[in-house]
Amino acid sequence: MRTALETPALPALLAARAAAEPGKVAMIVQGTGELTFEEWERRSNEVAGALLSMGIGRGERIGLIFPAARWIDYAIAFMGVLKAGAVAVPLADRAPAADVARIAAHCSISMTIGELADLPRASAEPPGLPNEPDAVAQILYTSGTTGTAKGVAATHANLAFGAVLNPRRPGMRMFAHSRHLVHAFPIGTNAGQMMLVNALNAHPAVVTLPRFTPDRFARLIADHRAGTVFLVPAMAAELLGRREEHDLSSVLLLGSAAAPLPTAVATRLAGMFPNATIANYYTSTEAAPAQTIMIVDPERPGSVGRAAAGGAVRIASPEGEAVATGETGEVWMRSPAVPRSYYNDSDAASDVFRGGWIRMGDLGYIDEDGYLYLVDRESDVIKSGAFKVSTLKVEEALHAHPAVAEAAAYGLPHPVLGMAVAAAVVPRAPGPDRSSEGAPEDGDVSLAALRAFLAERLAQHEIPSRIVTVDALPRNAGGKVDKRALRARP
């Protein structure tokens, strides 16, 4: 494990890149503009100078609230906050005012930046404040899908894990097969923040767009001849239903994050991206940079891979004891970097962060070759009568139906069983990738048709007793399905 003292702080990474490659483009936002390393360095120095002139002190928390169309302004503000020795707190631009107020109170935000023009003018000279690698750089609030959102504090050493100051060293050449890396992650998510670090540290320019639609995203990939693409499973499902044809043959790596990639979706993606290696990344806001990586393999359907980047994964009982190979238990990951923690929440932190290990909140098992398989979120398991039903297993079966684009399984109260299995499905719209072979012409996703289909893949107690068709699944800012909203449907 690299120690904090061996890992550079983020401002040092930017300064080194700006000195070595000042005119190289770091970031492109479709329809908005681009940002070179020299401009990023200079303008973030101005932000730092402005904050220092306003009396912002080391360690103060600064809220950052920018829409996706202004990724460039956000990147400048983020680095300026760090250069001033303060802590960046990314906020979702469409979050309810009450949520923003609660976060601001929880971490004692000193001020919020939403417009760079509102800051006083300041010198572009470097502020000269060295950042300690073990100092907190960012507090990122979780999506709160299973409860109250928590602030996850990450140090410079955690965010910059694996980075090197010399941009010409081999370690600097992440994604060296690409001139452009395309993604559409929101700013205030862990995946979005990792794309910001990639813009600092990786070889390709990082490209995004103000608002994701499948056709715009496919066009962006084709226009930039992107070699690397990152998305979430929900975006992948929408891409499969795109209405325009685009040349996607330039993509050599297609990465999916935030949730397990259903096997059926991965198979269809392979047809859309003929030259791409498709990889599924499993981590969490709490665990990063710990992760497992799975190169999609038909021989291991459903696996999210093995531990990568010097981390580790284990399965434990609720009491924390190791379980046998192949036995289901709680998933824990060990970070290869200085681990994160919850800010201002010691009780919750002690339950999740233990001795360098992070409780993931998932149930799973590891096979004899070290591959991790997720069974379900602990909070999502449906206890129906004498059975425990995995929502991931139900969703995997639903995604295999040729007329289903997306699916989510969840539990509903039942007077006898306690909970009954329910599901919401989004029908697939005809798209360029969809052949008529094996796909019902009428897109039949009726209860009777789906129950007959599922009867060949699931046990009787796993088949949803209620299936609803929706235009789109409700999702939080990070792209995860909001099952509380599904349960609240009439």
C-alpha positions in Angstrom: 0.0 0.0 0.0 1.3 3.4 -0.9 1.5 5.7 2.2 0.0 9.2 2.3 3.5 10.7 2.3 4.2 9.0 -1.0 1.0 10.2 -2.7 0.9 13.7 -4.2 -1.9 16.1 -3.3 -4.3 17.0 -6.1 -3.0 20.6 -6.6 0.5 19.3 -7.1 -0.7 16.9 -9.8 -2.3 19.8 -11.7 0.8 22.0 -11.3 3.0 19.3 -12.7 0.7 18.6 -15.6 0.4 22.3 -16.4 4.2 22.7 -16.4 4.8 19.7 -18.6 1.8 20.0 -21.0 0.3 23.5 -20.7 -1.6 23.5 -24.0 -2.9 20.0 -23.7 -6.7 19.8 -23.3 -7.8 18.2 -20.0 -11.6 18.5 -20.3 -14.2 19.0 -23.0 -17.9 19.7 -22.4 -20.0 19.3 -25.5 -21.4 22.7 -26.7 -19.7 24.6 -23.8 -16.0 24.6 -24.4 -12.7 23.0 -23.3 -10.1 23.5 -20.6 -6.3 23.2 -21.0 -4.0 22.3 -18.1 -2.5 25.8 -18.2 -5.9 27.5 -18.0 -7.0 25.1 -15.2 -3.9 25.9 -13.2 -4.2 29.7 -13.7 -7.9 30.1 -13.1 -7.9 27.8 -10.0 -5.1 29.9 -8.6 -7.4 32.9 -9.0 -10.1 31.1 -7.2 -7.7 30.2 -4.4 -6.5 33.8 -4.1 -10.1 35.1 -4.0 -11.0 32.7 -1.2 -7.9 33.6 0.8 -8.6 37.3 0.4 -12.1 36.6 1.9 -10.5 35.1 5.0 -11.3 31.4 4.2 -9.0 29.3 6.4 -7.4 25.9 6.1 -9.9 23.1 6.5 -13.0 25.2 6.1 -15.8 23.5 4.1 -16.8 25.1 0.8 -20.0 24.0 -1.0 -19.8 23.7 -4.7 -23.1 23.7 -6.7 -22.8 23.6 -10.5 -25.0 22.0 -13.2 -23.5 19.4 -15.6 -23.3 22.0 -18.3 -20.7 23.8 -16.3 -18.2 21.0 -15.5 -15.4 23.3 -16.5 -16.3 25.9 -13.9 -16.8 23.2 -11.3 -13.3 21.7 -12.0 -11.7 25.2 -11.6 -13.6 25.9 -8.4 -12.8 22.5 -7.0 -9.1 22.9 -7.5 -9.2 26.5 -6.3 -10.8 25.4 -3.0 -8.1 22.8 -2.5 -5.3 25.2 -3.3 -6.7 27.5 -0.6 -6.3 24.7 1.9 -10.1 24.3 2.2 -12.3 21.2 1.7 -14.6 20.9 -1.3 -18.2 19.7 -0.7 -19.9 18.9 -4.1 -23.7 19.5 -4.0 -26.3 18.3 -6.5 -27.5 21.3 -8.5 -31.1 20.0 -8.4 -31.2 18.9 -4.8 -34.1 20.1 -2.7 -33.3 23.2 -0.7 -34.0 21.4 2.5 -31.4 18.7 1.6 -28.7 21.3 0.8 -29.5 23.2 4.1 -29.1 19.9 6.1 -25.8 19.1 4.5 -24.6 22.7 5.0 -25.4 22.5 8.7 -24.0 19.0 9.1 -20.5 19.9 7.9 -20.6 23.6 8.8 -20.2 24.9 5.3 -18.6 28.4 5.4 -19.8 29.5 1.9 -21.2 28.1 -1.3 -19.8 28.8 -4.8 -22.2 28.6 -7.7 -20.8 31.4 -9.9 -17.1 32.0 -10.4 -17.9 35.6 -11.4 -19.3 36.2 -7.9 -15.8 35.8 -6.4 -13.5 38.9 -6.0 -10.8 39.3 -8.6 -7.4 37.9 -7.5 -3.9 37.1 -8.7 -3.2 34.0 -10.8 0.0 33.4 -8.8 0.1 30.1 -6.9 -1.1 30.7 -3.3 1.9 28.8 -2.0 0.0 26.8 0.5 1.2 23.2 0.5 -1.5 20.5 0.8 -0.8 17.7 3.2 -1.6 14.3 1.5 -3.4 13.1 4.7 -5.6 16.3 4.9 -9.3 16.0 4.0 -9.8 17.3 0.4 -13.5 16.4 -0.2 -16.7 15.5 1.6 -19.1 13.7 -0.7 -22.6 13.0 0.5 -24.1 9.6 -0.4 -27.3 9.2 -2.3 -29.2 8.1 0.8 -31.2 5.4 -1.0 -31.5 3.3 2.2 -31.6 6.2 4.8 -30.2 9.6 5.6 -27.3 10.6 3.3 -23.9 10.6 5.0 -20.8 12.7 4.3 -17.9 10.6 3.2 -14.6 12.4 3.8 -11.7 11.6 1.5 -8.1 12.8 1.8 -5.8 14.0 -1.0 -3.9 10.7 -0.7 -7.2 8.7 -1.1 -8.3 10.7 -4.2 -4.9 10.7 -5.8 -4.1 7.0 -5.2 -1.9 5.6 -8.0 -1.1 9.0 -9.4 2.4 10.2 -10.1 3.8 13.8 -10.4 5.9 13.1 -13.6 3.4 13.0 -16.5 5.9 11.2 -18.7 6.3 8.3 -16.4 4.4 5.1 -17.3 2.1 5.4 -14.4 0.8 8.6 -15.9 -0.5 6.9 -18.9 -3.8 5.6 -17.7 -6.1 4.8 -20.7 -3.1 5.3 -23.0 -5.0 3.7 -25.8 -7.4 6.7 -25.9 -7.2 10.3 -27.1 -10.6 10.9 -25.5 -12.5 9.4 -22.6 -16.3 9.9 -22.7 -18.6 9.8 -19.7 -21.9 11.3 -18.5 -21.7 11.0 -14.7 -23.2 13.8 -12.7 -20.8 16.2 -10.8 -21.9 15.4 -7.3 -21.3 11.6 -7.5 -18.3 9.4 -6.7 -18.1 8.3 -10.3 -18.2 11.9 -11.5 -15.4 12.9 -9.0 -13.3 10.0 -10.3 -13.6 11.4 -13.8 -12.3 14.7 -12.5 -9.3 12.9 -11.1 -8.9 11.1 -14.5 -8.8 14.5 -16.2 -5.9 15.4 -13.9 -4.0 12.1 -14.2 -4.9 10.1 -17.2 -3.7 10.3 -20.8 -6.9 11.2 -22.7 -9.0 14.3 -22.6 -12.1 13.7 -20.5 -15.3 14.5 -22.5 -18.8 14.9 -21.2 -22.1 16.4 -22.1 -24.6 18.7 -20.3 -27.5 16.2 -20.4 -27.5 12.5 -21.2 -29.6 11.2 -24.0 -28.7 7.9 -25.7 -28.4 9.5 -29.2 -26.4 12.5 -28.0 -24.1 10.2 -26.0 -23.5 7.8 -29.0 -22.9 10.8 -31.2 -20.3 12.2 -28.8 -18.4 8.9 -28.8 -18.4 8.8 -32.6 -17.5 12.5 -33.1 -14.4 12.2 -30.8 -13.5 8.6 -31.8 -13.3 7.9 -28.1 -11.3 4.9 -27.1 -12.7 4.7 -23.5 -16.3 5.1 -22.3 -17.7 5.0 -18.8 -21.4 4.8 -18.0 -23.9 3.2 -15.6 -26.2 0.3 -16.4 -29.2 2.6 -16.8 -27.4 4.5 -19.5 -26.3 1.3 -21.1 -30.0 0.1 -21.3 -31.0 3.4 -22.9 -28.1 3.2 -25.4 -29.4 -0.1 -26.5 -32.7 1.6 -27.5 -31.1 4.5 -29.3 -32.7 5.5 -32.6 -29.7 6.8 -34.5 -26.8 4.8 -36.0 -23.3 5.9 -35.1 -19.9 4.4 -35.6 -18.8 3.1 -32.2 -15.9 1.0 -33.4 -13.3 3.3 -31.8 -14.2 2.2 -28.3 -11.7 -0.3 -26.9 -12.8 -0.1 -23.2 -16.4 0.2 -22.1 -16.6 0.5 -18.3 -19.9 0.2 -16.3 -20.1 1.4 -12.7 -22.5 2.2 -9.8 -24.5 -1.1 -10.1 -24.0 -4.6 -11.4 -24.3 -4.8 -15.2 -27.0 -7.4 -16.1 -25.7 -10.2 -18.2 -28.3 -9.6 -21.0 -27.4 -5.9 -21.2 -23.6 -6.7 -21.3 -24.3 -9.2 -24.2 -26.2 -6.6 -26.2 -23.5 -4.0 -25.5 -20.9 -6.4 -27.0 -22.8 -6.3 -30.3 -23.0 -2.5 -30.2 -19.3 -1.9 -29.4 -17.6 -4.6 -31.6 -14.0 -3.8 -30.6 -14.6 -3.0 -26.9 -13.6 -4.9 -23.8 -16.6 -4.6 -21.5 -15.7 -4.2 -17.8 -17.9 -4.0 -14.7 -16.5 -2.0 -11.8 -17.9 -2.6 -8.3 -17.1 -0.1 -5.5 -18.9 2.5 -3.4 -18.5 6.1 -2.2 -17.2 4.8 1.1 -14.8 2.2 -0.4 -13.1 4.0 -3.3 -10.4 3.5 -4.6 -11.0 -0.2 -3.5 -12.9 -2.0 -6.2 -13.4 -5.2 -8.0 -13.2 -5.4 -11.8 -14.8 -8.0 -14.0 -14.1 -8.3 -17.7 -17.5 -9.5 -18.8 -17.2 -13.3 -19.2 -20.1 -15.5 -20.4 -18.6 -18.3 -18.3 -19.1 -16.3 -15.1 -22.5 -14.6 -15.5 -23.3 -12.3 -12.7 -19.8 -12.0 -11.2 -18.5 -8.5 -10.4 -14.9 -9.8 -10.5 -11.9 -9.9 -8.3 -10.2 -7.2 -6.1 -8.0 -4.8 -8.1 -5.4 -2.1 -7.5 -3.9 -3.7 -4.3 -7.2 -3.9 -2.5 -9.0 -7.0 -1.1 -12.4 -8.4 -0.6 -13.8 -10.8 1.9 -17.1 -12.3 3.0 -18.0 -12.3 6.7 -20.8 -13.3 9.0 -22.8 -10.6 10.8 -20.4 -11.1 13.7 -17.5 -10.4 11.5 -16.2 -13.9 11.2 -14.9 -15.3 7.9 -17.3 -17.7 6.1 -16.4 -20.6 3.8 -15.8 -20.3 0.1 -19.1 -20.2 -1.7 -21.1 -19.3 1.4 -23.2 -16.1 1.4 -22.4 -13.4 3.8 -21.6 -9.7 4.2 -19.2 -8.2 1.6 -16.3 -6.2 3.0 -13.5 -4.5 0.9 -10.1 -3.2 2.0 -8.8 0.0 0.5 -5.3 0.0 -1.0 -5.1 3.7 0.0 -5.8 5.6 3.2 -9.4 4.7 3.8 -12.2 7.2 3.8 -14.6 7.8 6.7 -17.9 9.4 7.6 -17.5 13.1 8.5 -19.0 14.1 11.9 -20.7 10.7 12.4 -18.5 8.5 14.6 -21.3 6.0 15.4 -22.0 5.2 11.7 -18.3 5.2 10.9 -17.5 2.6 13.5 -20.1 0.3 12.0 -18.8 0.6 8.4 -15.1 1.4 8.6 -13.0 -1.2 10.6 -9.2 -1.6 10.5 -8.9 -0.6 6.9 -12.0 -2.7 5.8 -15.2 -1.2 4.6 -18.6 -2.8 5.0 -20.3 -2.6 1.6 -23.9 -3.2 2.7 -24.2 -6.0 0.2 -24.6 -9.8 0.6 -22.5 -12.0 -1.7 -20.1 -14.9 -2.0 -16.7 -15.7 -3.4 -16.1 -18.7 -5.6 -13.0 -21.0 -5.5 -11.2 -18.7 -8.0 -11.7 -15.6 -6.0 -14.6 -14.1 -8.1 -17.2 -12.1 -6.2 -20.9 -12.6 -6.8 -23.5 -10.2 -5.3 -26.7 -11.8 -4.0 -28.4 -8.5 -3.0 -28.3 -5.3 -1.0 -28.9 -6.2 2.6 -31.7 -3.7 2.7 -33.3 -5.0 -0.5 -33.6 -8.7 0.3 -37.3 -9.7 0.3 -38.3 -11.9 3.1 -41.4 -13.5 1.7 -42.9 -16.2 3.9 -40.2 -18.8 4.7 -38.0 -17.6 1.8 -35.5 -14.9 1.2 -35.7 -13.6 -2.4 -32.7 -11.8 -4.1 -33.9 -8.8 -6.1 -30.7 -9.0 -8.2 -31.7 -12.5 -9.3 -35.2 -11.5 -10.2 -33.9 -8.4 -12.1 -31.3 -10.6 -14.0 -34.1 -12.9 -15.2 -36.3 -9.9 -16.2 -33.5 -8.3 -18.2 -33.1 -11.5 -20.2 -36.6 -11.0 -21.7 -36.1 -9.4 -25.2 -38.9 -6.8 -24.7 -37.5 -5.5 -21.3 -35.1 -2.6 -21.4 -34.8 -2.1 -17.6 -36.2 -3.8 -14.5 -36.3 -3.3 -10.8 -37.6 -5.8 -8.2 -38.7 -4.8 -4.7 -40.9 -6.0 -1.9 -44.4 -4.9 -1.0 -46.2 -5.5 2.3 -48.4 -8.7 2.3 -50.9 -9.7 5.0 -49.8 -13.4 5.0 -46.2 -13.5 3.6 -45.0 -10.4 5.3 -43.6 -9.2 1.9 -44.5 -10.1 -1.6 -42.2 -9.8 -4.7 -43.0 -7.0 -7.1 -41.3 -5.6 -10.2 -41.3 -2.6 -12.4 -40.2 -2.9 -16.0 -39.4 -0.4 -18.8 -40.3 -1.9 -22.3 -37.6 -1.8 -24.9 -38.2 0.7 -27.7 -37.1 -0.5 -31.2 -33.5 0.7 -31.9 -30.7 0.1 -34.4 -29.2 -2.7 -32.3 -32.5 -4.6 -31.9 -33.2 -7.3 -34.5 -36.7 -8.8 -34.9 -35.3 -12.2 -34.2 -36.4 -13.3 -30.7 -38.1 -10.0 -30.0 -41.9 -9.9 -29.8 -43.2 -7.5 -32.4 -45.8 -6.2 -30.0 -43.2 -5.8 -27.2 -45.4 -7.9 -24.9 -44.4 -7.3 -21.3 -47.8 -8.2 -19.9 -47.9 -10.0 -16.5 -49.0 -13.3 -18.1 -46.2 -13.2 -20.7 -43.5 -12.3 -18.2 -44.7 -14.8 -15.6 -44.5 -17.6 -18.3 -41.0 -16.4 -19.3 -39.8 -16.2 -15.7 -41.3 -19.6 -14.8 -38.4 -21.2 -16.7 -35.8 -19.1 -14.9 -37.0 -18.6 -11.3 -38.5 -20.6 -8.5 -42.2 -20.1 -7.9 -41.6 -17.9 -4.8 -39.2 -15.6 -6.7 -41.7 -14.8 -9.5 -43.2 -11.3 -8.9 -46.9 -11.4 -8.0 -47.2 -7.8 -9.2 -45.5 -6.4 -12.4 -46.0 -2.8 -13.5 -44.9 -1.1 -16.7 -43.3 2.3 -16.4 -41.8 4.8 -18.8 -38.7 5.1 -16.7 -37.4 3.8 -13.3 -37.1 6.5 -10.6 -33.4 7.2 -9.9 -31.4 9.3 -7.6 -28.6 11.7 -8.7 -26.1 8.9 -8.9 -28.2 6.8 -11.3 -29.3 4.2 -8.8 -32.9 3.0 -8.7 -35.0 4.6 -5.9 -36.9 1.6 -4.7 -38.5 3.6 -1.9 -40.3 5.6 -4.7 -41.3 2.3 -6.4 -42.8 1.0 -3.1 -44.8 4.2 -2.7 -46.5 3.8 -6.1 -50.2 3.3 -5.8 
